[in-house]
Amino acid sequence: MTLSLPIAAEANELLRRDPLALLVGMVLDQQVSMEKAFAGPYELARRLGHEPDAAELAGYDPEALVALFAERPALHRFPKSMAGRVQEVCRTLVERYDGDPGRLWAEAEDGAALLGRLTGLPGFGRQKAQIFLALLGKRFEVRPPGWREAAGAYGEEGAYYSVADVTDEASLLKVREYKQRTKAAARSAAAG
């Protein structure tokens, strides 16, 4: 079973076949809807006129990259900071993995090592790294030993906590309901 978001079929296909697109989608998955975040890599490729690799984005003129992100409709509600974050992640990929995002997970000997590699990326705190690890395991069959444990609750079978659990419209609704309950509980705790 693979990731299937309610976005353009071409955008879903890019996520399925291009590890960089999947990683960039995860970078953008912050303070925007999942659909907006994961459609972003396809829209970026469309604006560039081709599918970029990590080396291209790492070396791209920062102001020109911001302009691509800010072009209406903007790729993210914070185009400047997210263009910078994508570029930082791509630079890290070039420096540590010869620009090959697939090496992040292909060379990890176990789930804990993969989690460590992911938290080593700019902007990937533990929660984001665990969600991405769960996404890799559940939807892309990247399953080094201990991957579920390293992914924490996000790795649980039958959970509906994150993008890792989205396979159709019904599962997307379950994930949204979970997120709404979590936010409500956090607001209640803060108020009280």
N, C-alpha and C positions, 0 to 999 in steps of 0.2 A: 504494500500500500504506500502510495507516495503523497506528497503534499499537494493539496488541491484547494487553492483559495479562489474566492469569487472575483477573479481579475481576468484580464484578457488571456485567452488560451496561449498566445505567444509569450506572455509574461510568465505564465506557469511553466511552459516548456523551457524557457531560458533558465529558470530556477532549477529545473530537473537536471539539466545537462551541464550547467556552468557553475563550478564551485565558487568562483568569485562573485557571481550574481547572487547566489544564496547567502554568502557572507555579507555582501553589501546590503542586502535586504535586512539581515539581522542587525547590522549597524544602524540602519534607518528606523528600525522598530523601536521607537521611543517617542512618546508624546504625539503620535499619529496613529491612525488605525493600522491594523496588520495589513489590510489590503493596500493602503497607500504606501506603506513601507516596502512591501515585497513586490509591488508593481514598479517601484523606483528604479531598479536596475535595468528593466526593459526600456523605460522611458529615457534613462540616461543614454543607453545604447542608441536609441532612436535619435536623440539629439546630436550625438556624436557622429552618427551615420555608420557606425560599426560597433561590434562588441569589444570593449576595451579589455586589456589585460592589466594585471597589477602594476607592472612596470610603467605602462603608459599613464595610469592614474597617479602613480607615485611621483612621476616627473612632470605632470601637467602643470601649467602655469596656474598658481593658486587663485588668482583673480579671475581668470578665464573659467576655472572650474566652478567657482562661486556663481559666476554669471550663468553657467549651464544649469546649476541647481536652482537659481532664482527665477529663471525664465518661467513665465506664466503658462500653465499653473505650476507653481514651485514644486520641486520634488519632495520638499519637507517644509514644515512650518518654520523651521530654523535653517534656511538654506546655507548660510555662511558657516555656521558651526558644524553642520552635518557634512558639507563639502570638505571642510578641514578634517573631520574625523575619518571620513572615507579615505582621504589622502594619507593620513597617519597610519591607518590600518594597512593600506597598500605599501607604504614605505617599510613597515614592519615585515610584511610578506616578502618583499624584495630582499631585505637585509638578512632575515632568518631562514627563509624557505625558497630562495632563488625565484621569488615571484609566483610560486605555485601554491595556491591556497589548499589544494588537495593534500599536500604534504603535511599540513597541520594535523590532519586526522590519520592519514595513511601510515605515518611513521610513529604514532603514539602506541606504546606497548600495552597500555591499559587505560581504563577510564579515568583514573586519577591523573595520569600523565596528560591525557587529552584535556582534562579540565584545567590543568596547569598551563598548557599551551594556550588555551582560549582566554584564560584570565590574564595572560601576558599580552593580549592585544589591547591597543588603546580603546578605552571606553567600555571594555568588557569586564564588568564587575562579576562577582560570583553568580548572582542570579541570572544575568544575561548569558553567561558562559554555560550554566546548567541548562537553560532553555535551549540554547543552540546544540549542546551535546545531546539532549533528548530529541531534538529535531533530526539530527544526524542518525541517531539510533533507530528511532521509530519510523522515519519516512525514507531514509536513504541507506538503511542496513549497514551503517558504520557502527559496528558493535564490538569494540575491543573488550577484553575481559573486565568486568566491573563497571561497565558503562552506566547501567541503571543506577547503581549505588552512587556513582560520581554525579549523576544528574539529579540526585535527590528526589524530591516529590515529583519533579517534572518527568522523571523516568518511569514512574509507576504505570503499569499496564491498566488500561481502562480509565485513566485520568483525563480530565478536560480542563487543563490549567493554562495552556499556552498554544502558540502557533504549532508546536510539535504535535498537537492533538487534532489539528484541523484536517479533515479529509473530505468534508462536504459542508453544505449549508447547515445541517442539523448539528454537526459537531462544532461548527463556528458559533452557533447560538449558545451551546453549552459552555464554551470557553468564555464568551461574553458575559453570560450569567455569573459564572465563577468570578470573573474580574470585577463585576459590579458588586457582588457580595463582599469581596475582599476590600474594595474601596470603601464601602459603607461601614464595614467593621473598623477599618482604620480611622475613618472620620469619627465614629462613635467613641472609639478609645481616646482619640485626641481631645474630644469635647468633654470627656468625662470623668 
